[in-house]
Amino acid sequence: MSTSTCYSPLAASLRFSVISLSVFSAMNAAAAEQLTGTQTEKDMEVIEVRGIRSSMAENLAVKRLSSSVVDAITAEDIGKFPDKNVADSLARVPGVVIEREGGEGSTVSIRGLSSDLTYTQLNGNFIASSPGEPSRSFDYALLPSAMIASVEVFKSPEARLDEGGVGGTVLMHSRKPLDMDANSGVFNVESTYADVTEDYEPQFTGLYSWKNDSDSFGFLLGYTRQERTNRTLSGGTDANVWRYTGQQAVDINGNEVNNSNDWGAVTDANGQRYENMWFPQVVRSSVVNEKREREGVQFSTQWRPTNRIELGFNYFGFSLKQQRSDSVVDMPEWALNPDFLTGITLDESGTIVNGMDYSAMASGVEKDMQLPWLRGSYVDEESTSDTFDFNLSYEGDNFTARFVVGKTKAKGGPKESWQAAYKSSNAGEGQSNIENASQSAAWSISDDRISMLIDPNTLNNLLAGVGGGRDAGSSNSSFVRSTLAEKYYQGDVDFYVDWGILTTIRTGAKYRDASLHRETGNNFFLDPSFDIAAGEASAGGITQFDSYQWNNGMPQAQDVFNVEGESNIAGGFNINLMPTINWHKYRDYIYSNYVPYTRIEDNFVYDIAEQISAFYLQGDFEYRDIRGNFGVRVVQTKTSSASTDLYTFLLDETDDETGEQITGDDRLVEQYQLITQQTTDTHVLPSLNIAWDASDDVVIRGALAKVMSRPDYGDLGSQQRITYVSDEWADDRAAFNEQHGFSGSGGNKNLKAFESVQADLSLEYYYAPGSALGVALFHKQVDNFIVPLVIDSQREFAGQAGLVDSGTISISPYSTVGNGTDAVSKGVEVFIQHAFDSGFGIYANYTYNNTNQADVTVAGEKLAESPLIGSADYQYNTSIYYEGDSFNIRASYNKRGETVLGINSGLNVYQDPYQQVDVNAAYNVTDNLSFTAAVINLTQSESVTRLGKDTDARLLNTSYSGRRYYAGINYSF
């Protein structure tokens, strides 16, 4: 136990009861000083007590002292149990729900809103990550808990905080050497095992901090390394869309559904017609295997040459290497043919197809069934993220000035990317006799699960050379690489004043210069005799039709399929046999027989540049038992975007005389159209926060503000890909229901930034040391929220000679995003936190969120209605723990209610309520050494999504990522 004595103007201004003082006595001095943000360097008497109860009291003290609606977690709370990263720790904060990837927290959502609306910063700035799919969201898997000293969750904004969090803002503060003891640190070694992988894999985290005797200079070094195999098992119909046969579909309320691309009717082998019903266009089983190696480095230094000046430098570097394969069994739309379709089953309403049976002999003669369609992909990629900042602070007599300059950059993408597909039949192999590796197949939906049944002899037949037609059109080696970078410059000055109720005037400015570049490329593999120089000099250059797959170069199925089907299907779907491609054999075959050639597609552009300028002015006030802040933040965003729309015209697939596949310009033509756009938006964001200490134990808070969030990069700038199917192409594929006309997908450059006017009112009762309960009401009026859409799009088209005249064309289906207007998110949040003298404790919270049906528009036209995308109607977290002298254990139960994910086929996509139980434990051998263990997803929960709210029968996807176990040793010194 250590004691230090000092004076705090803030503490003196507040009336504290004996209970409140007990709460403060449990606080750690360094963390309290860092988090309150308004206290002087040495501010109050602190009795340092370590443990879970002390950290709970510390968190409550931060919440209580704050003028805004804030929750906090501190180093003791983060590190006491073996949380995998900060997201896992945040799962215990009221109103916060996390989503996991491979057993680890990856994203954070606040008060039932989408994680895309949570703005996360490290030491006050954005960290670039996920370059393969660049995002404004933060990847929490980057940061192990040991690197973080404290986290604040702001549910109401302040003018001094960076804009961007309609849902809320998460501020993470890294450990600093001058806040730690000299020669202190932590080492953690653990192993993990998952039921879906059945592999044991290591993880290491180390942190060391040093400072001199005068506390004027110090440095900190952290390192983490993780090897991890993730495996996700998914079954469903979400690959494409559900279709409707016959007349116009209507929803549960009798409203017509925007799904005009109906199929008229589906007919089976017996001539039975099925009309006026929904059916899935594609049914799929998928297994994704990811082998990851992640490394992270942290280096921080602080120097105080005088009592007034402090200089600091921070560096965070992360790298991720991963090999990912996706093995897929599809029963696609070409199965909807009376030559194969022997029977259909319907749900209780008789309007939704929940099962189909197929046979190659359905017509009485063996036909070229081509299903199941067996395909997959393999990616070997590496990405890096590097962030550094220099900071300077100066403490004057009546002011404090801070300056920060930094840069964050993430880059990377695939080194290799493969896609390949094979058909059950010998289609495309130039053989006159028909051979089907699979004579029969079937699928069904029941008990929230896709079940697939294929001929048990399928794999043996493929390995014997029966069937296995090579699908060149679905085999390629294209890739996307990205670079996301941001430079930032910030200056802040706090003036300490005595102007009536005003105590501090805060002002500052920040400039951010961000850029995103994505490049698309292709790896072609050429015959050794191919004349590369001549190919490059030709009019079209070297193209995909020069590559191996279009020149009878794909390996035979019997040479590259695994001798056994995919095993250990622990969840997600059911299947009796799942043949898969051996990617090592596949790529070894290609590299042994062909010469690699890489072409960057310079005419396929995706660039976004943003210049963001912000200025704020904020006043902190205090009068008797009332404190708070008010201010305004003015932000100007200049955005320049450039992307290339790609129109692909599918002309003719098969030569009518020879039956051979057509290649080159006779098969397809590509037309590029560069689209550029510049926009300038200015947002004025006022805010007001007020807190009233109504009694010694009760705090009442109110907040009112306007906030904004920018659209995600992919939604804003993604290229449009439009495909046109000609009559000749459709005729060649008539047996497989290939539809004539346009279809496509793309981003929306006209997206506007999210805007929200929000209000908060809360009551908090601090009734015992480390114990409190409270209730909060919130209301958000949200404009311009973003909704994924699958729609029919009408647009003007310049025409394509000999194919399509200029004029208005219809693109159906078209996948894009649009803005919603006048959405409301309102609800209530309650929490309780209690520590018993026996060592037991509980913290529990519940959030109810009610959202309305808001209009969704594209190009000013209303297309649908939708609640806020990513919003859940309720969520709750409950943790029960025990802390003894040598043994600690915690069980956590998290549940999130039904969540809205987007619009597909005119209906909303919903994720079912999801619940999960986790257990963490630690045994303390000494004060410094402990053994840790954890079970994540003890309940083996699965994620389930559906189409529409009127029925459970339109299943979209069920996925399972496994139950994961951890065991390790933790040493702190």
N, C-alpha and C positions, 0 to 999 in steps of 0.2 A: 504494500500500500504506500502511495506517495501523496504528499499534500503540498499545494502551493497556494499562496494568498495574493489577491489583487482586487482591483475595483472595476466595475462595469457600469457605464452610464445607462445601458439598456436594462440591465438587471435592476438598477436602482429605480428605474421608472415604472417597473411592474410590481404589482402586489402579489407576493407569493405566500401561500400557506405552507405549513410544515410539510405537507405531502408534496407540494410542488418543489420545495427545496430538496426533498429526498430524491425526486426525479433528477434534478440537476446534479446532485452529488454523485449519481451513477454515471455521469457522462465522462467520456474521455476528452481531455482538454484539447488535444490537437484537432480531433474531428469536430468538436463543438465550435472551435474557433474558425475552422474552415467553412462549415456549413451555414452558420448564422450570417456571415458575410457583413455584419455591421458592427461587430465587436472589435475592440482594440486587441493588440497582440497578446496582452495578459489581462484577462478580464474578470475573473471571478474565482472564488474558492472552489477547487475541484478535488474530490476524493476519487481516485482512479480505482474502479472495481471492474474486473474482467469477467466475462461470461455472457451467456445468452440473455439473462435478465438485464444486465447492464446495457447491452446493445439495444434491447427493446426499449429501455428507458431513454437511451440516447436518441433513438429514432423518434420517439414521442416528443422529446424536448425540441428537436429540430422542427417537427411539425407544429408544435405549440408556439414557438417563438417566431415562426415565419409570418410575414404579413400576407402572403399569398396562400393559395390552396396547394400545399406541398406535402408529399410523403418522402421519406428518406430511409435508406439502409446504409449501414456503416461497415467498416472493415471487419469488426468482430462478428457481426451478423452474417456477412458474406462468407467469411472463412471458417466459422465454427463448425458448420456441417459441410460435407464434401459437395457443394454445388459445383456443377460442371463449368458454368460461366455465369455472367452477371444476369442474363435473362432468367436463369433458374432461380436466382435470388429474388428477382423482381416479381416472380409469380406469387409471392406472399403479400405484395402491396395491394391495398384496397383498390378495386376497379381495374386491376391489371391482369391480363391473360396472355400467356405466351404460346407460340406454336413451335413445335420441335421438329428437327430434322435429324434422323439417325439417333434419336434419344437425347439430343442436346437442344436447349433453347436456341432458336434462331431469330424470331421476330417477336415484337411486343405490341399488344394493342391495349388501349386505355378506354374504359367506360363503354365497352361494347362496339367501338368503332374499328375500322380496318387498321392493320398495322402500318399501311402506307401513310396513314395520317398521324403516326407517331414520329416526331423528329428527335433523333438521337445525336448527341455530340460527346466528344471526348475532350476534356479540358476546354470546352467552349467552342469547339470547331468540328466540322464534318470530317469523317474519314471515308475515303473512297474504297470501295470493295466490290466484289462480284463483277469483274470486268467482262466475263462471258455474257452476262445479262445485266448491264449496268443499271443501277437503281439508286434512288435517293434513300432507300431504307438502309439501316445498318445491320451488318451480319454479326450478331452477338457471339457466334461461335469463334470469332477471331480472338476474343479477349478472355483469357482465363481469369477466374475470380481473384487470384493472388495479386494481379497487377492493379487492382482497383482499390482505392481507399474508401470511397463513398459514392453514393448515387442519390440524386434528387429527382423526383418525378413531379414536374409542375403541371397541374391540371388547370390552373389559371395563369395567363401570361403576365409578364412585366415588360415594360418598354425596353429595358436594358437587355432582354434576352432575344437571341436571333429568332426571326420569324420562321414559320414552316410547320408548326404542329397544331393542326385543327383538333386532333385527338388529345394531344398533350406533348410535353417536351421532357426528354430524359437527359439529364446532365450527369455524365460520369467523370469522376475526378481520379486521376491516376495517383499512385503513391509518390511522395516526394522525399528526397533523402534528408532534408533538414527537419522533417516531421517525424522521422524515425530515429531509433537509437543507433549509435555507431556500431558497425559490425553485426547488424541484425538482418534477418531474412527468413525465408521459408523454402523448404524443399518438399516436393510431393511426387511420389512415384505410385502409379496405379495400373491395374490391368482391367480390361473390360471384356465382357462376353455377351453375345446376343443370341436369342433362340433362332433368329432367322439366318444367322451366318454360321453359328457354331464355331467361331474363331475366338481365340484369346489374343488381345492386342494391348500394347503398352502406351502409356502417356507419362510425360515428365514435365514438371514445372519447377523452376528455381528462381529465387529472387534474393539479391544481396544488396545491402545499403551500407554506406560508410559516410561519416562526416568527421571534421576535425574537432578538436577540443573546444574551440571558440564558437562553434555552431555557425561559422561563416561560409564554409564550403563543404559540399558533399556531392556524392554521385550515387546512382542506383542503377543496377543492371538486372534485367529479367530475361528469362529464356523459357520457351515452352516448345515441346515437340509431341506430336500425337500421330499415331498410326491407327487408322480406323477403317473397317469395312462396314458399309451400310448396305442394306438390302431391303428394297420396297416391293411388296407384292400387291398388284393392282388388277382388278377385274371390273369391266364395265362397258359402257356404251358411249363414253364421253369423247371418243376420238373424232366423231363427226357430229351429227345431229339426229334427233328423233324426227321422223317424218309422219305426215298424216295422209291417209288414203281417202279419196272421195271428196265430199263437200267440205266447205270451210269449217275448220275446227273452232270450237269455242271453249273458253275456260269455265271455271266453276261458277262464275257470276253471269255466264251467258254472253260474255263479250267475245267478239271475234278475235282470233289469235293471228298475229302477223306471220303466217307460215304458208304463203301462197304457192310455194314450189311443192305442191302435193304430187302424189304418184298415181292418182286415179284409182288403182286397185292393185292388190297383190293376188296372184293366182297360183295354186299349188298343182301338183301333178294330177290330181283327181278332177281338176277343173273348178274347184271351189274358189270363189272370189271373196276377198276380204276387203270390205269398204268401210269408210267412216270410222277409222281406228288409227291409233298411234303404233308405230313400230320403230325399233332402232335401226339406223342405217348400217352400223358396224357394231359387232360384239367382239370384245377383246380381252385377252389375258396377257399380263405383262409382268416381267421380273426385271427389276433394275438392280444391278450390282455396282457398287462404288468402292473402289480401293483408294483411300486418301492418305496423304502424308502432309501434315500441316506443321509449320514452324513459325514461331513468333519471337521477336526480340524487342525489348524495351531498354532505352538508355535515357536517363534523366540526370541533369546536374543543376545545382543551385549555387550561386555565389553572392554573398552580401559584403561588398567591399566597404560599405559604411552602414550605419544604422538606418539610413534613409533609402538606400539603393539596393535593389535585388535584380540580378540577371539570371535567366534560366534558359535551358535548352532541353527539348524533348524530342526523342525519335522513337517511332514505332514502325517496325518492319515485319510483314507477314508474307508467307509464301504458301501456296497450296498446289500440290501435285495430285492429280487424280486420274485413274483409269476407270471409265464407266461403260458398262455394256447394258443394253436393253434387249431382252429376248421377248418376242411377241408371237402369239398365235391369234390370227384374225379370222373372223367369218364375215366378210365384207358384203357390200351391196350386190355384187354379182351373184350371190347365193339366192337372191330373190327371183328365181327362175323356175318355171314349172318342170324343166328338165331335171332339176335337182330337189326341189322343195316338196317333201312328202307329207308334211303336216304342220299345223300351227296351233298353239294353245293360247288361250286368252285369260285375262284376269277376271275377277268376279263381275266387273261391270260389262264385260264383253266388248270393251273399246280399246284395250291395250294388249298388245302382243307380249307374252312373257315366255315364249318358247318356240323353237323351230327345229324341225328334223330334215336332214338332207340325205340323199342317196345318189350315187353315180348311176344307178340303174332305175331311177324313178320313172323314166319314160319307157322302160322295158328293154332298152338298149343302153349299154355303157356309154355315157357322154363325158366330155372333157370338163369335169366339175371344178378343178383348179382350187379347191379349198379342202382343208384349211390352208390359209395363206401364212407361210412361215417366214418371218423376217426378223430383222434386228439392226442394231447400230452399236458402234464401238467408238469411244472418244478417249484419246490420251492428251491431256491438257495440263498446262501449268500457268499459274497466275501469281502476281505479286502485288502488294500494297505497301507503299512507303509514305510515311507522314513525318514531317519535322516542323518544329516551330521554335523561334527565338522570342523571348519575352523579357520585358524590362518594366520594373515598377519603381516609382519614386514616391516617398511619403513626405509631404510638406507639413507645415505647421497646421494648416487647415484644409488640406486637400491630399488626395492620392491620385496619381496618374499611372496608367498602365498602357503598354504598347506591345502588340503581338504581330509578328509577321511569320507566315508559314506556307507550306505547300503540301498537298496530298495528291498522290497519283497511284492509280491501279491500272495494270495492263496485263494482257495475256489472252489465252484462248487455246484452242486445240493445236497440238503438234501433229496429230493424226486424227482424222474423222472418217469413219466408214459407215456405209449403209448397204445392206444387201437383202435380197428377198428371193424366196423360192416358192413355187406353187406345188400343190400336192400332185397335180397331173404333170404330164410331160409337155405341157403347152409351150410353144415357141422353140422346141428342140428339133423341128423339121422332120419329125417322124410321122408316118401315115397312120400307124396304129395308135390307139388311145391307151394310155397307161395311167391309172390313178393309184398313188401310194395309199390313199385313204378312200375306201369304198363308201364310207358313211361318216356322218358328223351330226352333232346336235348341240343346242344350247338352251338354257332355261334360267329364269330369274325366280328365286324363292328365298325367303328368310334373309333378305338384304344381301344376297350373294349371287354372283354369276357362276354358273356351273357349265363346263364345257365337256363334251364327250366326243372323242374322235376314234376312228378305227384303231384298235390296239396294235394292229400290224403296220401302222403308218411308218414308224421309225425303222423297223426291220426292212420294209420295202425300200425306203429311201437309201439305206445303207447297202442294199442289194442292187441299186441302180434303177429301181422301178419308180416312175414319176419324177418329181423333183425338178420341174421346169424352171430354168433360170430366168429371173425377172429383171432384165437389164434396165427397164425404165424406172425401177425403184431401187437401183443400186448406184451409189455415187460416193464421192469422197470430198464433198464440199465442207467448208468451215467458215466460222465468223470469229474474228479477233477484234478486241476493243481496247481503247485507251481512254480512261476517264481521269481528268486532272483538274485541280482547283488551287489557285493561289489566293491568299487572303491577307488583308492588312487591316488592323484594328487599333483604334486609340480610344481610351476611356478616361474620364476625369470625374472623380467624386469630390464635391465641395461640401465640407462640414460647416453648416450654418446654424444660426440661432435666429431665424426669421419667424417668430410666432410659433406656429405648430410645425413648420418645416425644419427638419434636422439635417437633411442631406439633399443636395442637388446633384443628380447624375446626368452626364451627357457623354456622347460618344458617336463615332462613325465607323463604319466597316465597309470595305470594298472587297468583292469576291469576283474572280475571273475564272470561270469554269468552261471546260471544253470536253466534248465527247466525240470520239472518232471510232467508227466501226468499219472494218474492211471485210469484204467477202472474197473468198478464194476457192479454188478447186485444185485438188491433187488428181491429175490425170496419170494413168499408167500406160505407157506406150510400148509397142513392140520394139525389141532391140534394133530391128532393121528400119524403124521409122526415121525419116529425115527431118529432124527437129528444125533445122535452119529453113528448109523449104516450107515446112508447115507454118512457121512464124511469118514467113514472107507472103503466104497466101492471103487472099482477100479476107477471109474470116478468121485467120489465125488458127491455132490449134484449139479444137473444140472437144466437147464431151464425146462426140461420135468417133473421135480418134482414140479414145480410151479403151481399155481392155474389155469392159462389159459389152460394148457395142460391136465387138469383133470376135465374138464367140470365145472370149477369154475368161469368163467367170469359171471358177472351179466347179466341178460336178458336186451335187449335194452329197453323194456318197463319200467324197473326199474331205468334206469340211464339217459335217454334222457330228456332234458328240454321240458316242455309242450308247449313252444312256440319256433319258430325258431329264429335265430339270426336277430336282428333288427338294424335299423339305419345304413344301408349300404349307407354311404354318398359318396362313390367313390370307385375306384379300379375295380369294376365288377358289373354286374347285376345278380340277381337271384330272382326267385319268392318265394322260400322257402329254408331255410338253417337249417336243423336239427342239433343239437349240443349236445354233451355229457355234463352232469352236473358232473364236476370232484369232487365236494364235496360228492355227492351221491356215485360216483364210489369208491373213496378211503375209505369212511366210510363203504361201503359194504365189501370191501376186508379186512380191519382191523378188522371188526366185526366177520369175519368167518375164517380168516387165520392168521398164525404166520409169522412175517417178518424174513427173513434170508438174511444177506448181505455177498456176496463173492467178494473179490477183485481179479481181474484176473491178477495174478502175471506173467502169461505167455503172457500177452498182454502189451508190454512195449513201452514207448515213452519217451526217455531221450535225452537232448541236453546239452552239456557243452561247454562254450567258454571262452578262456583266450585271452584277447586282450591287447597287449602292444603297446604303441604309444610314439613317441618322436618327438618334433618339434623344429625348429629353424627359427625365423622370424626377419627380420629387417624392422623397420619403417624409412622412409626417408622423407626429406623435402628440397626443393630447390626453393627459390623464390615463384612462384605461383603454384608450383607442389609439391604434397605430395603423399604418398602411402606406400605400404609394399610389401615385397616379402619374400618367405620362402618355406620350405618343411616340410611335415609331413610324417613320416615313421610309418606304422602300420603293425603289425603282428597279425594274428588271427588264433588260434589253435582251431579247432572244433572237438568234439567227439560226434557222434550220434549213438543211438541204438534204433531200433524199431522192432517190431515183425510183420512180414507178416502173415496174416491169410487167409488160403485157406479153403473155405467151399464147401463141395461136397454135393449137393442136390441129394439124391439117389432115394427116392420113396415117394410120397405124400399120396397115397390112396391105401388101401388094395383092390385088384381086386375082391376078393370074397365078403367081407362084406361092402365095400364102406366107411369104417371108416378111419379117418386120422391116419397115421402111426407116431409113436413117437420114440425117442431114437436114437440109432446108426443105426437103419434101415431106419430112415428118413434122417439123415445128419451126416456127419463126418467132424470134424474140424482138420486142420493140421497147426501147427505153425512153423515159421522159423525166428529165430533171426538174424537180419542183423546189423552189427556194421561197423562203418567207422570213420576214423580219417583223417583230412586234415589240412594242414598248408598253409596259404596264406600270402604273404607279398605285401603290396601296398606302392609305393612311390608316394606321392601326392604333387607336386609342385604347387605354386600359386603366382600370381602377380596381384596387384591392384594399379591403378594409377589414381589420380584426378588432373585436371588442372583448376585453377580459371582463365578462359580465359578473364574475365572482372569482374567488380564489381558485376554483376548480373548473370553471366553464369558460369556453371561448366561442364566440359567435363570429362567423366570417361571411363576407359578401364579396363578390367580384363581378365585374362587367367589362367586356372587352370585345374587340374585333380581331380576328386572326385569319391567317391564310396558309395554304399549302400549295406548292407548285405541282403540276402534273408530272408523273413519272416519265423518264426519258423514253422508254419503249412506247408508251401511249402517245407521246407527242411526235416522235420522229420516225417511227418504224416505216420501212418502205411498204408501198402497196404492191401486192402481187395479184395480178388479174389474169385469169386463164379463160381462154375461149375454146370451146369444143365445136369443131365444124360438123356439118352433116356427115361427111365421109368418115370422120373419126367415130362419131356416134353410131353410124351404121356398122362399122367394124366391131363395135363393142355392144351391139344391140342386145346380145344375149346376157350382158352383164349390167343392163339398165344404165349405161352411160348417158348422161343428159346433155342435150345440145344447149349451147349458150354460154354466158359468162358466170364465173364465180370468182371469189377472191378474199383477200384480207389486207389489212393495213392500219397504220396509225391515223391520227387526226391532228394536223398542225393547227387547227383552229380551237383546240381545247383552251379553256380558260382556267385560271388558278382557282382552287377551292377558296371560298370565302365563308366565314362563319361569324355571326354575332352571338355571343354566348354569355350566360349569366350563371352564377353559382351562389348558393346559400347553404351554410353548414353550421351545425351545432356540435361541439366536442366537449366531453366531460372526462376530466382526468381525475379519477377517483382514488387511485392508489399508486404507489411507486411502480412504474413499468406497466401500468394498467390504465385503459381508457376505453370509452365507447363513443360513437358519434354517428350522425346522420347528415347526409348532404343531398341537396336537390340541384339538378343541373338542367340547363336548357340551351340547345344549340340550334340556330337557324342557319342552315347550310345551303349555299348556292354553288353551282358549278361542280358538284361532286361527279366523279367519273364512273361510267358504267360500261363494262364489256357487253358488246351486242353481237348477235348474229341476226342480220336483217336482210331485206331486199333493198338494194340501193339503186336509185335512178341517177344517171349523170349524162352529160354531153360527151360525145366521143368523136374524135376527128376522123375516124374511119380507117379501115385497112383494105387496101386495094384487092379486089376480087373476093373478099370475104364478108366484110361488114361495112355498110354505108355509114356516112357521118350522120349524127343526130343523137337522139336519146336512146341509151341502152339500159337494160336492167341487169344488175349483178346479183345473183341469188344462188346460194347464200353468200353474204358478205360479212366477214368478221371484222369488227372495228370497235371503237370506243366513242362515247358521246357524253355530253354534260347533262346532269340533272339539275333541276331548279326547285327552289322553295321546299327543301327537305327539312324536317324537324327531327332532332334527336333530343329526347327529354327523358329524365328518369330520376332515380333515387339510388343513393349508395349508403350502405350502413356497414359499420365495422365494430368489432370488439377485440380487445387485446387484454389478456389477463395472465398474470404470473402468480402461482400459488406458492406458499412457503415450502411446500413439500418438494419443490423442484419441477413439478408439472406446470405446463402452461398451454395456452391456446391463443391463436389469433385466427379470426374468421371474418370474412366480409362478403357482402352480396350486392350486386349492382343490377338494377332493372333498367332497361333502355327501350323506349318506345319510339319507333320511327314511322313516318307516314309514307303513303304512296305518292311519290313526286314525279313530275313530268321529266321525260328524257328526250333530248333533242339532238339532231345532227343537221348542221347547215341551216339552223333555224326552224326545222320541221320536227314537230312532235312525233316520235316513233313508238313510244311505249311509256309505261309507268313502272316505277321501281322504288323500293326503299333504298336507303343509303347502302352502297355496296360495301361488304365487309362487316356490316353491323350485325350484332347478336342481340336477341331480346333480353337475355339475362346472362349472368356469370357469377360464380362464387368460388371462393378459395377458403379452405379450412386446413389448418395445421395444428396438430397436437404434438407436444414434445415433452421430453423429460430430460432434465439436466442434473446429473449427479456429480460426485467428486471425480469419478473416473469414467463414467459411461453416459453418453448422450444418445438419444434417439428421437427421430421426428417422422411422423406420417402425415402426408399432405394429400388432400383430395381437391382436385380442380375440375370444374365443369363449366362449359360454355354452351349457351343455348343455341337454338337454330340460327344459322348465319346465312345472310344473303350474299351470293358470289357473283351474280351477273344475269344476263338475259340470253337465252338460247332458244331458237325456234319460237320466239314470241312469248316465252314463259320465263319466269325467274328461276335461277338455279339456287338451290338451298342445300346447305350442309347440315346434316342432322346434329342434334345435341351431342357434344363430345365430352366424355368424362375420363379421368385418369387418376390413379393412385400411385404415389411415389413414396418410398421409404428410405431414409438416410440415417446412418448410425456412425458413432465414433467411440472408440475406447482409448482413454488416455493412459498410456503406460507411465509417463512422467508428465511434468508440466509442459514439456517441449515436444514429446513424442507421442503420436497417436496412430492407431489403426482405424481406417475408415472403410465403410461399405455402403452401397446404395443399390436399390432396385428401382429402375425407371419403367413406368407403365406396367406396374404389377398386375393390373387388371387386363392386360393384353387387349387394349381398346383399339378399335378400328375407326377410320374416318369414312363416312358415308355421305354421298351427295346425290341429289335427285333433281328432276326437272318438274317444276310446278308444285304448287302447294295443295292442289285439289285431290291428289292421290299419292300413295307411296310406291305405285307400281312402275313409274318411269325412273328406274334406277340409272344413274349416270356413272357412278364409280364407287368402289369400295377398296380401300388400301390399308395395308398393315406394314409397319416398319419395325415391329418387334418389341419384345421385352428385353431390357438391357440390364446387366449386372456390372457393378464396379467394386473393386477391392483395392485398397492402397495403404501406403504409409505416408504420414505427414510429419515433418520435423520443422519446428520453428525455433529460432534462436535470437 
